[in-house]
Amino acid sequence: MASDILLPGQPVSLSRGPVPKLGGGLYLKDGQVRASLVGVAHYEGSTLAISRVRAHPPAENSVVLGTVTRLSPLQAMVSISVVDGVPLPAGEEFNGVIRTQDVRATEKDKVKISDCFRGGDVVKGVVISLGDARSYYITTARNDLGVIFATSEAGASMNPVSWQEMRCPKTGRIEKRKCAKPETL
């Protein structure tokens, strides 16, 4: 059994054998053990239960997911909705900023924010500092960081074709983005 975070209704993968005694946060439906809480399944003696995972504010080196809300020539504003793999409660998002110097590790002086992000893009980043009183500073200067989901002008979910381009499957048109390397590669 993996230590992945489960969402309510999600089936819990069990090793072969009889269904264990179920503790808090789990239920049985149609012969399948399912989560009723957001959390990690673990054994407490012979009982399988879910520990509730609590959301926490971002800290330095926290991996965050967020949506680009506003762009300026020098920075992209991000609404942070996931911190270290734990979704934040609705309405309790944090603000983040990706500055031009934090977009990529090389050629920092040639970065144009409009070529890297667009409003509505979902971005994976790492908190580099707590920033100012209003927002956290985020970096995307690693291969595994950047845009992980984007919608084209035609309204389709785009696919990454390189570290700086995504293609619309409807129109075939290529748009510039600072893409995160897909986790499957």
N, C-alpha and C positions, 0 to 999 in steps of 0.2 A: 504494500500500500504506500503510495507516494505521500509526501508531506505538502501537497499542493493545497491552495486555498479553495474551498468548495463554496458554491453559491446555493441558496435555497432551491430545492427541487432537483439538484444535480445528483446523479447516481454516484455512490461510493464504491470504488473498486475494492473487492475483497479477495483474499486468497481462497483457493478451493476448500470446500468443507462446509460444515454447518454454519448457519448465520449466527454470529456472536450475540450475546446479550446486548441490547441497545440502551445507551445512556442518553443524556440530554443532547438535543440538537440533531437527533436522527429519528427517522420513522421508516416503516416498511410499507411499500405499496407495490402491488402486483409482483410480489416475490423479490423486489429490488430494494436494497437499503438506500435511502435518499437523505440528503442534508435538509434540515429545516432552518439552519442558521448559516451566516457567513463565517467560515472558520476552517480549522484544520482538524481532520479526524485522527484520533489517537486512542490507544488502549489505556484504561485505568483498571489494572488487574485483568479480569476477564471481560470487562465491559468496554464496548466501543462507544466513544462519545466525541463531541465536537467542542473544541475550545473556541470560544468567541474571540475573533481577531478584532482588536480595536484600532480604529484609524488614529494616526498621530500626525502632527504637523511635520512638514519637511525639515530635515536637518542637513548639514553638509554631507555630501556623498549619497544622499537619498536619490533613488531612481524614480522619476516622476513621469506621468503621462498627463498631457493637457491639450487644450484646444487653443489655437491661435485666435485671439479676439480682435487684435488691432495691430497695424503695422505703421512704422515710421521709417524714414531713411536710415536711422541709426539702431533701431531695435524692434523686436516683435514682442507683443504682450501676450501672455499665455494664461489661461485659466486652468490651474492644476486641479485634476479630479481624482488622480490615483497616486498614492505615495507608497513606495516599496511594495507594490503589488496589492495594496489594500485600497479599495474604493472609498472615497470620502462620502459622508452622508450628503444627500441633495441639499444644495444651498450653502454648503460649508466649504466651497472651493477656496483655494489660495491663489494669489496673483503671482506670476513669475515674469521675468524679463530675459530675453535672449538678446544680448548686445552683438553688434557686428563682429567684435573681436573674439566672441565666444562661439561663433557658428562652426568654424573648422580650425584644425590645428595649423594648417599652412596657408600661405597667401592671405593672411588676415586683412591686409589693407585693400584687397581686391573684392571683398565680399559686398554684395548688394542684397539687402534683406529681401527685396521684391523678387529676386531670382532664387531665393531659398525657401520662402514660406508664403502662404496665402491664407487669408481669413478662413477659418473652418478646418484647417489641417490639424490632424492629431499628431502630436510631437512627443517623442521619447527623449528625455534629457536627464542630466544629473545636476543636482543643486551644488553650486560651487561656493556660494556664500549666502548669508541671510539677507544681503542687500540692504535696502533702506527700510523705512517703516511701512512702506506700502507693498513691497514685492520681493521675491527671492530671485537671485541671479542664477540662471540656468545655462549650462553649456551643452552643445551638441557636437563637440570637437572630437568625437571618436567614431569609428566606423559603424558601430552598432547603435548610434544615436542619430536622431533626425526625424524626418517625417515618416510615419508608419502607415498613415491612412490619409488619402486626399481625394477630393471629388473634383472632376474636371468641369470645365465650363458647360459641357453637354449634360452634366449631372450623373456621370458614371463614376464608379470607384476605379481609381487609376492604379496601374501596376508599375513598380520600379523597373527601369531598364538599365540604369547605371547609378552611380552614387550622386549624380546631379540632375537626373531626368526621370520623368514618369510619363507613361503613355496612356491615353484614353482608349479603352477597348472599343468604344462606339465609333469614334471618328478617326482613330489612329494618330491623332495629333499629340505631339510631345510638348510637355510643359516642364519648366525648370523647377527643381526642388532640391533641398539638401536631404537626400534619402538616407534612412537608416538601413544598414545591411540586414536583409531578412534573416530571422533567427534560424531558418531551415538550411541556410547555406554555411 
